[in-house]
Amino acid sequence: MQKRKPFKWIIVAVLLLGAGIAIWMFFQKSKPDAVTGLKPHVEMSIARISEVTDSTIKMELKTLVNNPLPVGMHLKNFNYVVKMNGKTIIEDRYEQPLEVKAADSSLLTLPAKVKVRNLRIEGDELAARGNDSAEYHFKTILHFEKAFLGKDSLVLEMDKRLPVYRLPMIKMAGYDLKKFGLKESDVVVKVEVTNLNPFSLEFQNPRYVMDLGKQKRFAEGAVTGITKVKSKTRDIYEIPLEVSLGKVIKAGAQMLTKGKELPFTFYFKSKIKSESEVLNNSDINLIMDGELKDVEAFQKNMGRKKE
């Protein structure tokens, strides 16, 4: 009986060694830097554009943080970067702590801002090559409250090919004084609207305000209902604006000194309706600056093109 004890200990040792190797292999596969096996990952996509101004676009990114490991992750914050065809368009930081439990995931909506100029330049370059989509690269850097599987931070990346969303372009194309009255007059402003997307856009109840010279809210108006702009079109729309006779007289006095160099600011505000989920229900709030001579030159050029 005593001779069998060493054999039993050998069997126990082999079993313990096998269990230890199995546990080591599991955690090796679970490490974030492993090529194969379980590891956390992040999925990102553009959910919607919430607001468009003349300089910036506010959008929302849907972000799914997935943790397939048998231990929870405690994040103190994380950075996120979005590139379009290799050019950075979004770079921001989520400052709130986040816990993702074991074998669980967490869905976040992240705010982001994009410069209109950057997106428009890239969109124009793609359009010139006949492309309506681009390569998007999403990068997330997770920062842990305490070391997670031996790491203080973890870099996760993914690539997606997504559509390029072209923002509607609106320009002052001309103006005309239609009616003079003792109390009020009408100014018809011509607006050029360009939609380069492969889908139509609708402006819901658009509102317009015009400052002229030193006069704030010189003229204002609204269009009730929906103004539809077809896909890949450029059209001129006439917008009636009401202006008091007193403001017209003051504007005339300013023009005597400034002439066609009298500056104006034109405000356009509306909600966008679209078959595109990203642009649908976006708020658009544009501001256009210029001088009357610029509008008149544009109006003359448009007239020549029609002849």
C-alpha positions as CSV (number, residue, x, y, z in Angstrom):
1,M,0.0,0.0,0.0
2,Q,2.8,2.4,0.8
3,K,4.4,1.8,-2.6
4,R,1.3,3.1,-4.4
5,K,1.4,6.6,-2.6
6,P,4.1,8.1,-4.8
7,F,2.2,7.0,-7.9
8,K,-1.0,8.7,-6.6
9,W,1.0,11.9,-5.9
10,I,2.3,11.8,-9.5
11,I,-1.2,11.6,-10.8
12,V,-2.4,14.5,-8.7
13,A,0.6,16.6,-9.8
14,V,-0.1,15.8,-13.4
15,L,-3.7,16.8,-13.0
16,L,-2.8,20.1,-11.2
17,L,-0.2,20.9,-13.9
18,G,-2.8,20.2,-16.6
19,A,-5.4,22.5,-14.9
20,G,-2.7,25.2,-14.5
21,I,-1.8,25.0,-18.2
22,A,-5.5,25.1,-19.2
23,I,-6.0,28.3,-17.0
24,W,-2.8,29.9,-18.3
25,M,-3.9,29.2,-21.9
26,F,-7.3,30.7,-21.3
27,F,-6.0,33.9,-19.9
28,Q,-3.4,34.1,-22.6
29,K,-6.2,33.9,-25.2
30,S,-8.2,36.5,-23.1
31,K,-5.4,39.1,-23.2
32,P,-6.4,42.1,-25.3
33,D,-3.2,41.9,-27.3
34,A,-3.7,38.3,-28.4
35,V,-4.3,37.8,-32.1
36,T,-6.9,35.1,-31.5
37,G,-9.3,34.2,-28.7
38,L,-11.6,36.3,-26.6
39,K,-10.8,40.0,-26.3
40,P,-12.8,43.2,-25.7
41,H,-13.9,45.1,-28.8
42,V,-15.7,48.3,-29.7
43,E,-18.1,48.9,-32.6
44,M,-18.8,52.5,-33.7
45,S,-21.0,54.1,-36.3
46,I,-22.4,57.5,-37.2
47,A,-26.0,57.5,-35.7
48,R,-27.3,60.9,-36.8
49,I,-26.4,64.5,-37.5
50,S,-28.2,66.6,-35.0
51,E,-27.3,70.1,-36.1
52,V,-25.7,71.9,-39.0
53,T,-24.4,75.4,-38.9
54,D,-22.3,77.4,-41.4
55,S,-19.1,76.2,-39.6
56,T,-19.7,73.0,-37.6
57,I,-21.7,69.8,-37.7
58,K,-22.9,68.3,-34.5
59,M,-23.4,64.5,-34.7
60,E,-23.9,61.5,-32.6
61,L,-21.8,58.3,-32.6
62,K,-23.3,55.0,-31.5
63,T,-20.6,53.1,-29.6
64,L,-20.9,49.5,-28.4
65,V,-18.3,48.4,-25.9
66,N,-18.3,44.6,-25.7
67,N,-16.6,42.6,-23.0
68,P,-16.6,38.8,-23.6
69,L,-14.2,38.0,-20.8
70,P,-15.2,36.4,-17.4
71,V,-14.1,39.5,-15.5
72,G,-15.6,43.0,-15.6
73,M,-13.9,46.1,-17.0
74,H,-13.8,49.4,-15.1
75,L,-13.0,52.3,-17.4
76,K,-12.2,55.8,-16.0
77,N,-12.5,57.4,-19.5
78,F,-11.7,56.7,-23.2
79,N,-10.6,58.6,-26.3
80,Y,-12.1,58.2,-29.7
81,V,-11.0,59.2,-33.2
82,V,-12.7,59.0,-36.5
83,K,-10.9,59.2,-39.8
84,M,-12.4,59.5,-43.3
85,N,-10.1,58.3,-46.0
86,G,-7.1,58.8,-43.7
87,K,-8.0,62.3,-42.6
88,T,-9.1,63.0,-39.0
89,I,-12.6,64.4,-38.8
90,I,-13.4,63.7,-35.2
91,E,-11.2,63.6,-32.1
92,D,-12.7,63.7,-28.6
93,R,-12.8,62.2,-25.2
94,Y,-15.5,60.5,-23.1
95,E,-14.8,61.6,-19.5
96,Q,-17.4,59.5,-17.6
97,P,-16.4,56.3,-15.8
98,L,-17.9,53.2,-17.3
99,E,-18.3,49.6,-16.0
100,V,-18.8,46.8,-18.4
101,K,-19.6,43.6,-16.6
102,A,-18.3,40.2,-17.4
103,A,-19.7,38.7,-20.7
104,D,-21.7,41.9,-21.2
105,S,-21.8,45.0,-23.4
106,S,-22.7,48.7,-23.0
107,L,-24.2,51.0,-25.7
108,L,-23.3,54.7,-25.6
109,T,-24.2,57.7,-27.6
110,L,-21.2,60.0,-28.0
111,P,-21.4,63.6,-29.1
112,A,-19.0,64.8,-31.8
113,K,-18.2,68.0,-33.7
114,V,-16.9,68.2,-37.3
115,K,-15.8,71.2,-39.2
116,V,-18.0,71.8,-42.2
117,R,-15.0,72.9,-44.3
118,N,-13.1,69.6,-43.7
119,L,-16.1,67.4,-44.6
120,R,-17.0,69.5,-47.6
121,I,-13.5,69.4,-49.0
122,E,-13.3,65.6,-48.7
123,G,-16.8,65.2,-50.1
124,D,-15.9,67.4,-53.1
125,E,-12.8,65.3,-53.8
126,L,-14.7,62.0,-53.6
127,A,-17.5,63.4,-55.9
128,A,-14.9,64.4,-58.5
129,R,-13.8,60.8,-58.6
130,G,-17.4,59.6,-58.8
131,N,-17.5,58.1,-55.3
132,D,-20.5,58.4,-52.9
133,S,-18.8,56.4,-50.1
134,A,-15.6,56.5,-48.1
135,E,-13.4,54.4,-45.8
136,Y,-14.0,55.3,-42.2
137,H,-11.5,54.3,-39.5
138,F,-12.7,54.2,-35.9
139,K,-10.1,54.2,-33.1
140,T,-10.9,53.9,-29.4
141,I,-8.4,54.1,-26.5
142,L,-9.8,52.6,-23.3
143,H,-8.2,53.8,-20.0
144,F,-8.8,51.5,-17.0
145,E,-9.2,52.5,-13.4
146,K,-6.8,49.8,-12.5
147,A,-4.7,47.4,-14.5
148,F,-6.9,45.0,-16.6
149,L,-5.2,41.8,-17.5
150,G,-1.9,43.5,-17.0
151,K,-2.7,46.6,-19.0
152,D,-3.5,50.2,-18.1
153,S,-5.0,51.0,-21.4
154,L,-6.2,49.3,-24.6
155,V,-6.3,50.5,-28.2
156,L,-9.2,49.1,-30.3
157,E,-9.7,49.9,-34.0
158,M,-12.1,49.0,-36.8
159,D,-12.8,50.0,-40.4
160,K,-16.1,50.5,-42.2
161,R,-17.1,51.7,-45.7
162,L,-19.9,54.2,-45.3
163,P,-21.7,56.8,-47.4
164,V,-20.4,60.3,-47.6
165,Y,-23.2,62.7,-46.4
166,R,-23.2,65.9,-48.4
167,L,-24.5,68.9,-46.6
168,P,-27.1,71.1,-48.4
169,M,-25.5,74.3,-49.6
170,I,-27.5,77.5,-49.5
171,K,-26.5,80.9,-51.1
172,M,-28.2,84.2,-51.6
173,A,-28.9,84.4,-55.3
174,G,-30.7,87.7,-55.6
175,Y,-33.4,90.0,-54.3
176,D,-36.3,92.1,-55.6
177,L,-38.5,94.7,-54.0
178,K,-42.0,93.6,-55.0
179,K,-44.5,95.8,-53.1
180,F,-44.4,99.2,-51.4
181,G,-47.0,100.2,-48.9
182,L,-47.5,102.8,-46.2
183,K,-47.1,100.2,-43.5
184,E,-45.3,97.2,-45.0
185,S,-43.3,96.2,-48.1
186,D,-42.3,92.9,-49.5
187,V,-38.8,91.8,-50.4
188,V,-38.4,88.7,-52.4
189,V,-35.1,87.0,-51.7
190,K,-33.8,84.4,-54.2
191,V,-32.0,81.5,-52.5
192,E,-29.9,78.9,-54.4
193,V,-30.2,75.4,-52.7
194,T,-27.8,72.6,-53.7
195,N,-28.3,69.0,-52.7
196,L,-25.5,66.7,-53.9
197,N,-26.8,63.6,-52.1
198,P,-28.2,60.6,-53.9
199,F,-31.4,61.1,-51.9
200,S,-33.8,64.0,-51.6
201,L,-34.0,66.5,-48.7
202,E,-37.0,68.3,-47.3
203,F,-36.9,71.5,-45.3
204,Q,-39.8,71.7,-42.8
205,N,-41.3,75.1,-42.1
206,P,-38.1,77.0,-43.0
207,R,-37.6,80.5,-41.5
208,Y,-35.6,83.4,-42.8
209,V,-34.3,86.6,-41.3
210,M,-32.1,89.3,-42.9
211,D,-30.0,92.0,-41.3
212,L,-29.1,94.9,-43.6
213,G,-26.4,97.4,-42.7
214,K,-27.0,98.4,-39.1
215,Q,-30.6,97.2,-39.0
216,K,-31.2,94.0,-37.2
217,R,-34.0,91.9,-38.5
218,F,-34.5,94.2,-41.5
219,A,-36.8,91.6,-43.1
220,E,-38.1,88.2,-42.0
221,G,-40.4,85.5,-43.3
222,A,-41.3,81.8,-43.2
223,V,-42.6,79.1,-45.6
224,T,-45.3,76.9,-44.1
225,G,-45.0,73.2,-44.8
226,I,-42.3,71.3,-46.6
227,T,-39.9,72.5,-49.3
228,K,-38.5,69.5,-51.2
229,V,-35.1,69.5,-52.8
230,K,-34.5,66.6,-55.2
231,S,-31.3,64.5,-55.2
232,K,-28.3,65.9,-57.0
233,T,-30.0,69.2,-58.0
234,R,-29.3,72.9,-57.8
235,D,-32.5,75.1,-57.8
236,I,-33.5,78.7,-57.1
237,Y,-36.3,79.4,-54.6
238,E,-38.0,82.7,-54.1
239,I,-38.7,83.6,-50.5
240,P,-41.0,86.5,-49.6
241,L,-39.9,88.5,-46.6
242,E,-41.9,91.3,-44.9
243,V,-40.2,94.6,-44.1
244,S,-41.7,97.7,-42.6
245,L,-41.7,101.0,-44.7
246,G,-39.6,102.7,-42.0
247,K,-36.8,100.1,-42.3
248,V,-36.9,100.5,-46.1
249,I,-36.5,104.2,-45.8
250,K,-33.6,103.7,-43.3
251,A,-32.0,101.2,-45.7
252,G,-32.3,103.7,-48.5
253,A,-30.5,106.3,-46.4
254,Q,-27.6,103.8,-45.7
255,M,-27.3,103.0,-49.4
256,L,-26.7,106.6,-50.1
257,T,-23.5,106.4,-48.1
258,K,-22.5,102.8,-48.6
259,G,-24.0,102.0,-52.0
260,K,-23.8,98.4,-53.1
261,E,-21.2,97.8,-50.4
262,L,-23.9,97.8,-47.8
263,P,-23.3,94.5,-45.8
264,F,-26.1,92.0,-45.1
265,T,-26.4,88.9,-43.0
266,F,-29.0,86.2,-44.0
267,Y,-30.2,83.6,-41.5
268,F,-31.8,80.3,-42.5
269,K,-33.3,77.9,-40.0
270,S,-35.2,74.7,-40.6
271,K,-35.5,71.0,-39.7
272,I,-34.4,68.5,-42.3
273,K,-36.6,65.5,-43.3
274,S,-34.9,62.8,-45.3
275,E,-35.0,59.1,-46.1
276,S,-31.4,59.0,-44.7
277,E,-31.6,58.1,-41.0
278,V,-28.4,60.0,-40.4
279,L,-29.8,63.4,-41.7
280,N,-33.5,62.9,-40.8
281,N,-34.7,65.3,-38.1
282,S,-31.5,67.3,-38.2
283,D,-31.7,71.0,-37.3
284,I,-30.0,73.3,-39.8
285,N,-29.1,76.8,-38.8
286,L,-27.0,78.7,-41.4
287,I,-25.7,82.2,-41.5
288,M,-24.6,83.9,-44.7
289,D,-22.6,87.2,-44.8
290,G,-21.9,89.4,-47.8
291,E,-22.5,92.7,-49.5
292,L,-25.3,93.7,-51.9
293,K,-22.9,94.0,-54.8
294,D,-22.1,90.3,-54.4
295,V,-25.7,89.3,-54.6
296,E,-26.3,91.5,-57.7
297,A,-23.2,90.0,-59.4
298,F,-24.5,86.5,-58.7
299,Q,-27.9,87.4,-60.0
300,K,-26.4,88.8,-63.3
301,N,-24.3,85.7,-63.8
302,M,-27.4,83.5,-63.3
303,G,-29.3,85.5,-65.9
304,R,-26.5,85.1,-68.4
305,K,-26.5,81.3,-67.9
306,K,-30.2,81.1,-68.7
307,E,-29.9,83.1,-72.0
